[in-house]
Amino acid sequence: MNASPLWLDFRPRPDLPLWTRRVTGEVTSPQGKAALRELRQGFAALGAEAAGDGPCLRLREEPGEGEGWRLSAEKDGPVLSGPGRGLVYGAFALLRKLALGEAPVPGEEAPRYPLRMLDHWDNADGSIERGYAGNSFFFREGRPVCGGRTREYARLLASVGLNGCCLNNVNVTGEALYLLTGKYDGELRAIGEALAEYGVSLWLSVSFAAPLEQGGLPTADPLDPAVRRWWRETCDRLFRAVPDLGGFLVKADSEGRPGPQSYGRTQAEGANMLAEAVKPHGGRILWRCFVYDCTQDWRDLKTDRARAQYDTFAPLDGQFADNVLLQAKNGPVDFQVREPVSPLLVRLEHTKSIVEFQLAQEYTGQQKHVCWLGAAMKEVLDFTGPAGTVKDRLSAVCAVSNTGDDFNWTGHDLAAANLYTFGRLCWDPDLDAEVTAREWTRLTYGPDPLVEATVTDILLRSREVYEQYTVPLGIGWMCDPPTHYGPSPEGFEYDRWGTYHRATCREIGVERGPAGTGYSEQYGPALGAVYGNMDTCPEELLLFFHRLPYDYRMRDGRTLLQRIYDDHFEGCAAAEAMAKAWDALEGRVRSDAFRRVQVRFREQVRSAREWRDVVNSWLYRLTLIPDEKGRKLYL
Amino acid sequence: MNASPLWLDFRPRPDLPLWTRRVTGEVTSPQGKAALRELRQGFAALGAEAAGDGPCLRLREEPGEGEGWRLSAEKDGPVLSGPGRGLVYGAFALLRKLALGEAPVPGEEAPRYPLRMLDHWDNADGSIERGYAGNSFFFREGRPVCGGRTREYARLLASVGLNGCCLNNVNVTGEALYLLTGKYDGELRAIGEALAEYGVSLWLSVSFAAPLEQGGLPTADPLDPAVRRWWRETCDRLFRAVPDLGGFLVKADSEGRPGPQSYGRTQAEGANMLAEAVKPHGGRILWRCFVYDCTQDWRDLKTDRARAQYDTFAPLDGQFADNVLLQAKNGPVDFQVREPVSPLLVRLEHTKSIVEFQLAQEYTGQQKHVCWLGAAMKEVLDFTGPAGTVKDRLSAVCAVSNTGDDFNWTGHDLAAANLYTFGRLCWDPDLDAEVTAREWTRLTYGPDPLVEATVTDILLRSREVYEQYTVPLGIGWMCDPPTHYGPSPEGFEYDRWGTYHRATCREIGVERGPAGTGYSEQYGPALGAVYGNMDTCPEELLLFFHRLPYDYRMRDGRTLLQRIYDDHFEGCAAAEAMAKAWDALEGRVRSDAFRRVQVRFREQVRSAREWRDVVNSWLYRLTLIPDEKGRKLYL
């Protein structure tokens, strides 16, 4: 298997404790055995010489399905105890500590959320929707495959604390429609077992129309008894055949996908019907909230896509079965580089929620640009709305994976930091995201202080830099419609996606305050008042919430237009500086890894210049107001 | 074969001359036999009862390869005489006359140009680049096929006077690269024979890199002796194997295609090398002039794509071998609904030219909109430049075909009128194009006067209507970049294609007069002065040649902006009226044909409204100047 070990590429350390020479203990579960193996291999890679006696680390496996672990100092040396799954996480935590050169201290940990997962948008034909790191390693030529990467991927997930993985695209098409039907039970079981060895459960995306399309029934109405029976029987067979199945992820009534709306049923009626079918098997339903009108007439000024999800789901709060989790994207629209937090995440009172991040950098540079999303994820988790803080209200966390079968898994080497940070934050959302960026850098590139400082600095600044040279102040879109890569300021303007800025020669943006679409009011009175008023709205979201003239004065006295010009010039210069800083690491980073990143930086700089010049020139043409500093704009 | 007979669907006529009951004469060539068969079948379809004696039409085949025919009244009845090819054209001319209810009169005809051809952009996999009428009938699954449509297509071509057909896309890829190599000689010979029966010669598009890619040579340098030998030997074999081959069509140094530029050679050196190879076989080279920089930086204000073809080819005038024809598109850019005539067509003095029209409605509604191009073609043929009139200077005429394997051949039933008119104008460019539109209508729909009046009126107005609701005053583009269908006013603005309008809130267009890129000067002093001055420039080309403020006064006193608003409202209303006029033909046109066109009109009206509202709203947002008549614009 030609794949990078990523952050598990342990290097010899000079300062290992003596007990790393020997690991003992009775482990019985597959996970316990995996923990033991990882520790022995890991300690050896860290430079520990195996010893037959003397100090040792003892594993003590406890019964149960829990995920916590405890490291205690007993008189004969340290003891790592916990159920099998906990031991896996404990083992990787210990290895991480040692690899970072930190002394393990007694204590215990358990994950904050019981479900911490990655969603793959992998298609059965092996392609990946919005994938930027090669092809699928779960599917090839129409079939699921359990290949060399499956177990390796499970290791990577477990090593950062993740425990779930949805194999297939939420847009279920082609052979993926038959994953439910028994046709691929053998393959799924094999994948499930490989994942389960590291405590990772397998999930499937399913089509709401399956009873109709695969089951041969005349309807997929969730209240139809035959439909309910079909789902129950399908689940009875499937969960027996694939014991490690966690449940289903469902994109219903969204962008042309089938759903309960077709039968006049609510989202709750749809989700609960599936929940009932998986419940006897301990399964759960992840029901996506990405429901909006994707055939909007651009002439329609009243419909506001940002409102759609809350308007659809808030009235149903309390109506969902207890094994349904509503899966809301982090923002109300669609993974733009800057959006407010989805009101669903702070307003639902009686419904379990799972937030969906997107590590696949669909709108954030497609893994050709560096864009570390750790701070962005942390902003969402730490966000406090009327009913509390997001991280305290969530039942689970997931993200669209950024992986594929590229050697480095994530296309851009530095994109692996997103996978790493995501896992660490799922385990403990109170972590300082910046610390995880530093951890990842040291684990990946070793202890060189210049490398650590440079790479960490690049990661920490990268999202703001990307935001500066691309889409200003939360306005979103402005990218090329089919690819979502590169600038096209008017690309979505007359299209059906509900994503408009309606720029004229005087003003830009959609008014979402109380005088506009009223979207700001979805946050409740207090927060709604902050967002709804342009003077109190956070500046980075100003054009998400407000339609403003170009001469609007920002808090620092600059005009809105000048601020946008400045951001683009500064962001682009910062991208150039990051590329240069990387160049200075030549000889300090392994040459293949150095070159891979260097090539990506060249493309990032090219693309950043294009973004800068296109967005600025477009605004210049609209307004004919020159840059105050006389920098070049193009007529 | 499930294909419409198009205009060859003869209906019984009440007024047939008696001699249509019997056709006699000695014919020996395949073409002479085809003529005899067509006459007998055609007369029968027109209602003539076969008779064993009595008045008759006599065919008199003469030797030779000529294409003229003569109808003379001898004492025993009419005689149609000419070589075999001429008899085919004479036969179809006679049938047309009779089908139209006109009395055939003695006389003779010969085509104006020796080569009158259709270029197919068919790919070996069966797809058609910019095809809007289904898939290829020349290729299926990577192979050329001689199927039921081949002969039928040759009939249709011959019936309107065409005599050449290039089978494959000028962008030669995939298996089409092997058409040269002997791999498909059998298939090509079969197709060639089927076409030749109706006097149609077969042509192939070839890749200039063939010696390198298929021949295994280290270069394709046209001055390399081994390359020259490879082409000679390849042609010796190919022309023997495919006796009806006319020659090659070549897209070189164009949009990424290989060409002589790669070896520092001129277009003439490239073309002449191929000309030498085909010359022993009577072959000719059609060398496309579509050479321009397709990776232009949009920031570059100096490069003007409109200049590129003339700048490249004019200095080479006189250097091309006598069996090379330079193939220039009708306009200097790329088949936009309105362009000036290419200066290559009126300035080259010592080089043979073939003009290329595009029946495939890439930029003119993709055979979902009616856009009859007869008048547009006629404008080009009748255009007079410093060295004479285009139609008098041409050596040949060709067009990109609008056909495919759809039942009706052309996607839109009314698009067949473009094929018909094109053939008729190739035969005789002095014909009144409007008369051909009327002919086509009567041949297609029969003698109903309301149908004739309605359809002819639709055809005659259709191009101006399309122009009105789409792209104003020759400015071009503004369509969706990948598909070239539907509006996207800024879609090409920051791209690499050299197709910009550079609209600001005050002005729009590229200045191509002497103060600008100087393109107007390519027409010579007199015509250049007309185009180069905004006050004398034809208004329909105003924005092709000039950059103007929105308040520029048109000759009728309206502002430029108001003219554009008006055109869009009027053009869209006219499209709606055309659709309504068609609806009124229900019951008068065969119901399947009626419905096919009705469905297309619905799409045309939808799309016309979109064009109207997008272009107008885009200009309104740019300027905030409302429509003087208060019609709806969208912010």
Interface residues (C-beta under 8 A of the other chain):
Chain A: W298 R299 L301 P482 P487 S488 P489 E490 G491 Y494 R502 A503 T504 C505 R506 E610 D613 V614 S617 W618 Y620 R621 L622 T623 L624 Y634 L635
Chain B: W298 R299 L301 P482 P487 S488 P489 E490 G491 Y494 R502 A503 T504 C505 R506 E610 D613 V614 S617 W618 Y620 R621 L622 T623 L624 Y634 L635
